[in-house]
Structures are given as C-alpha cells and as structure tokens.
Amino acid sequence: MPLPTPAADDPLSWRVLLSLAARLERVRVANGYLTDLGADVRVDGGQIDLNDLRDPVTWIVGNDFTPQEGGTPRQVKDQVEIAAAVFLPGDSADQMRLAHRARYDLRRAFFDTGRDLPKDANGGALSIVVTDVFIEPRPNGANCIQVQISAQAGLVERLTAQ
C-alpha cells in the first residue's frame, strides 16, 4: 500500500512523519541496506495482525507532543516522539539475525535526517535525535520479533490566522 502524499497545507508533524516513512521505504538491499524492511511501510498500524505475518512490516507513528519553551503567540515549538517498529514473522535464530540487521538499518535510516526534513516559510523540523532502540522477541506473545527505534523531532511552526 503506498504512503499518503502530504499536502502543502498539512501540519508539519504529519509532513515530518511522511518524510521519515519515505526514508524507511528506501531501506532495500538494492539501495545498499542489509534488509528489505522498506518493502511494506505503513503509517496506520491498526491493520497489522502480528500473529498472521508472512513478510516484515514496518510501522511509523508520531503522536506524543511536548510543548517547548521559546515560542511566541504565533510560533510554537514542540518536541514530537516518533517510533518506527519493524515486525518480523517467526522467532527463529535466523529471524533474530535478521532483527539485528533490521536494527542496524533503522539506525542508518534515522542517521543524518536533518537535511531532508520538511521546512518552509511557516517553520520546519529542526532535528531528529534517536532516544531508544530495542529488539523484543514475541511482543505480547505474538509469533514475531519487534525491532523498534524511538526518536524525538524538534518542530517549529508558525500559526496562521483563519
């Protein structure tokens, strides 16, 4: 399923999420990565049945915002928590090796993202800082392995009047 295309008037937080999702879609062996975790990237994780996975699925979400100091009444600064999780079917030793390769690819995908983050006259994403990476076999008892990276993105947005 293709990712949604961001509209010019979409909030910065949504455009940043889609920018990172597009970056994850490029994680393919043909592009020099160790895995093909970019083959199925989703921004809606509600459609993932962890007990019926046939191929890896990558899910990205950003939905926890913390206001930051330094804004003005017309310009806001937020820190948004972003998580990208890869779900790999099974939990064999080969899959655990694949999980470690996926962790490495997630780190590479989130490395040096500042140059291609959305920016325009109304603000922009300032940075992405990785805060956590983990591998969890059998999350919630499911027959899969979860590889997750968490990051914080600093956003500055100018609010426009209606």
C-alpha angles and dihedrals in degrees: 000000000000120000118254116263112241117237120225090245095049114118115267092245091061092046091051091050092050091046090055091044089053089050089053090050088062090061097108132133087239088062094053099268126127095237142030095234088136092069093091114023119167136183091196109066094177089089096060117105103195092196094055103047117143098169134019116282124199119204126187127191136171114185111130113089128186118190113232130210121253102057128122130224089270099035124056131193120206137174110217123198112224125190128188117190129187117202115203119193117241129010105241124137089261090054091049088054088050089050091057090048090050090050089054092048092049090053090050092049092052094044117108095353094152095093097061102035116120116271131165142148091292096055140282151221110286103193148337118228120186110226104174143008125185144164118217121186115212100001109207089354094298120146095247144075122247121211113187138181122192124198142168123231121200111219131190116190131179111219115223126209121245 
